[in-house]
Amino acid sequence: MLTTRLGLAEETRAIILNADDFGMCHAANQAIAALSDAGRIDSATVMVPCPWSPEALAFAAARTDLDVGVHLVLTSEWTAYRWRPLTTGAKLSDPGGFFPSTVRAVEEQADAREVAAELAAQLDAALAAGVDVTHLDNHMGSVYGLETGRDLLPAVLDLAARHGLPFRLPRHPDGVPLDADQLRRFGEAVAAADAAGIVIPDRLWTHPFELAAEGTAQEETYEQVRDGFLALLRRVPAGVTELYLHPMVDGDELRGAVDYAAAKRGYELRLLNDPVVEQAIADEGLVRLGWRALRDLQRGSEVRA
């Protein structure tokens, strides 16, 4: 059990509150920096190719007490706001020179060697900026092979093993609907991570990316979003579960960048600051961890849980 390896009781229900998309835009940076300073999240992951990543990287480099990973990017999903690869691989980009907008496009066209070089460049850029990188994860799940069955995990696992970094690969992918073949391939990926000595969490959970009935009179309210998240917290089982969210300041900048889900991202910022959520974590006896504890375990250091 990962909990006992971390020096916790086997039955411990541990969570990592992670904020994805640090560096995507200024609205993300504002929210995640404030949440980090307030101790409302346990980690964040930076999208290095995005235009606002220098601001996020500078913050992370100045705050090495915080757990900051690299959100490995192979997609650029919005219509008006795009970002490009750091490297020049011919199959990494669309005709406009940007990352493809969909995971399916990545799986269908990517060259594995180009992917490996690009992901290494993203990690190298974060390290060169002075970030004490604690872990790796992946934007939009573009390396897992969930669309076509063609995964790009070998490049990520090699990178994680070489740098002594844990990776967001759930040992129990019960937070994602998978068919029998996908479950088999996930099992093979978990075995490969274990063989390489890469520490992975037990589970990876979140709530729906968009608001239910977004843009209609029946659009989901903040209170409904919060109630759903509270229910998620109550279901957390024993083990280490990462709960990832996308908190951002909902304003003109964000609404100009994204095609949808701006309100949900604003709600997630509010959610993580909500004393009702904080009380629920306490009432459930959930233990909050950072990815640094998993990195220490992987590197054979004394675990600082």
N, C-alpha and C positions, 0 to 999 in steps of 0.2 A: 504493500500500500504506500502511495506517495506521502500520505500524512505521516506515517511512522518514519519514513525516510527523512522527513523534515523535522523530526523530533516531537511530533504531536501525537495525541492519542488516535488510535485507528479510527474511532467513530467521529472524529472532528469533522464538522461541516465548514470547510474553508472556502472563501471566495476571494477572487481578485477582481476588483472593479477597474476595468480598463477603458480608457477613452481612445477610440480610434480616430484617425484622420487629423492628428496634430500636424500643422503645417499646410493643410489643404488651402486654407484661406485665413484672413485675419480674424474672422468671426470664430473660427475653431481655436485659434491661438489664444484669443482673449478668454474664452470659456475654460479651456484646459489649463492655462496658466493659473487662473483664479482658483479653479477646483484643486489643483495641485498644492497651491499655497495654503489653502484652507484644510487640506487633508481629507478632501471628500472623495478622491479617487486614489487607487493604489498604483496605477501605472498609466502610461500613455504611449502611443506608437506614432512615429513621425513618417509622413509621406515625403521622402527626400526629393523626388522630382518636381514637386509642386512649387509654384512661384513664391508662396509664403513660407517655405521651409526654412530659409535663413533665419527668420525671426524665431521659429520654434527651436531650431538647432542651437541658437545663441542662448535661449532660455535654458535648454537642457544642459548645455555645457557649463553654465553658471550654477546649476543646481544639481550637482552630482549626488546629492542625497536622495533625489527622486529616481524612481524606476522608469526609464524611458527606453523603449525598443524601437526597432525599425519596421515600419508597415510596408513590406515589400510590394512594389507597385508594378503591374503589367497592363493595367486598364486605365482609361480616362473616360468616365461615364457620362459627363454632362454635355449638353449641346453647345452652350456659349462659352464655357470655361473649361479649357483643356490643358494638358501638360504632356511633355515629350520625354522620351528615354534619355538617360545620361550618356548612353553609348550609341554606336551607329549601326547596330544590327539591322539588316534590311527587312527582316520579318518581325521586328518588334513594333512597327508603327503602321498606321493606316496611310492612305494616299496623301493626307494632309501633313504627315510627319508626326502625328500625335499617337500615343498609345491607342489601341483599339478600344471601342466603347463597350464591348461585351466580352464576357468570359469565354463564350463559345468561339469568338473570333480568335482569341489568344490560343485556345486549345487546338484549333484547326490549323493555324498558320505558323505558330512559334517554332523557331529552331532552338533545340535544347541547349546548344553551345552558346548561342546569343543570349538566351535567358540566363544562363549561369553567369555570363560576363556582366550583364545588366544588374542582376541582383547583388553581385559582389561589389559593383561600382556604387550602388546605393548604400550598402553597409560601409564601405570604405569612406564615402563622403561624410557619413555621420561620425565615424571615428575620427576623421581628419578635422572635423569641426570641434572636437574635444568632448563629444558625448560619451559617457561611460555606458555603452549600450548593454541593456540587461537581457534582451530577448529579441526574437524575430517572430513576426506574424505576417499575414498576407491580406492585401486589399481585395475585397470582393471574392475571396476564395478562388482566385484564378489559377492556383497551382494544384488544386486537389482533384482535378479531373471529373468534376461533378456534372458537366454538361455533355461531354462526348466520351468520357472514359479514358481520355488521354491526360494523365497527370504529369506535372513538372516537378514533382517532389524530390527526385534525386539531387537536383541542383540546390534546393533549399537545405536538405539534410546534410549535404556535403559542406555547405557554408556554415551551418550551425555547428557541425562537429569540429570543423577547423578552427572556429573562433570560440568554442566552449560556450555556446549560447543555447538555451532552451528554445523550443519552437511551439507555436500554437497548433498542435495536432491533437485532437481529443482522443484519449484512449477509448472512451465510450461515446461514440457519436450519436447519442440518443437525442441530441437537440436538433438534429437534421434528418429529414425523411430520406432514407436510403433504401434502394432495392438490394436484392441478395448479392448481385455482382459488385455493387458499390461497397457493401459491407465487407466483402471478401478483400477488395483492394485496400480498403481502410485498414483491415487487419494486417495486410502485408506491409503497409506503410508504418504502422505502429511497431511491427517486428523489426523493420529496418532502422527505425529511430532507436529502439532499445539496443540493437546490435552496435549502433554507432555511439552509444552512451549519451544520447540526447534526452534530456528530461522533458517530458510532455505533461500537460494537465490531464486530469481525469475526464473533465467535461468542458464544453464550450457552449454557453447559452447566451441568448439575447431575446428581445421581444421584437414584434414586427417592425420592419424598417419604416413603413409609412403609417400615417394615421388611417384608421378604418374610415371608409367613406370620405376620404380627403376631398375637399372642394365642394361638398354638398351640405345641405342643411342638417344632415345626420352625422356630420364629421365628429369623430371621437374627441371628447373633451380631455383637458389635462387630468381631471380627477379619474376618468376612466383609464387613461394611460397609467396613472399612479397605482390604481387598484390592480391592474394587470401585472405591474412590476412587483407589487407586494405579494401577489399570489406566486409569482416566480420565485421570490426569495423564500417563501414558505416551503417550496418543493425541493430546494437544494438538498441533495443527499450527502452522505459521508464522502469525503474525498476533497479534491481541489477542483473547484469549478470557476473558470473565468466567465464573468459577466461583462460583455463588451457593449458599449453605448457610443453615441456620436454627438456629444454635447457641443453646441455652438450658440453664439448670440444670434437670435433671430432678428435680422434687420435688413436694410436695403442691400448691403453687400452680399449677404448670404442668399437673399431672394434673387439677386441678379446673377448669381453663380449657378444655382441648382435648378433643376427642372421641377422638382417636387420634394416633399419631406422637410422643407425648411421649418415648418411649425413643429414637427416631431423633434427635430434637433434642438429647437429652443425648449421644448418640453423636457428633453433629457437633461439639459442644463438645470432647469428648475427642479427636476426629479432628484438629482444628485445633491442639491442643496436643501432638500425638503426634510425637516425634522421628523416627519412621519416615517420616511424611509429609514433615517438613521435609527429611530426607535425600533422599527421592525427588525433591523439587523441585530440590535441588542437583544430584543425579546426572543428571537430565534436562536440566540447563542452562536451566530455565525462568526467565524474567526477570519479577519481580513489579513491577507498576505499580499506581498509584492512579488514580482518576477525575480527580483534579486535573490530571494531565498531559493528559488529553483536554480538560478545560475550558480549560486554558491554550492549547492548540492552537486550539480554537474561538474563543477571544477574541483570538487573535493575540498572546498573550504569549509570553515565553520559556518553553519547555516544561521543567518540572521532573520528569523521569521518575525 
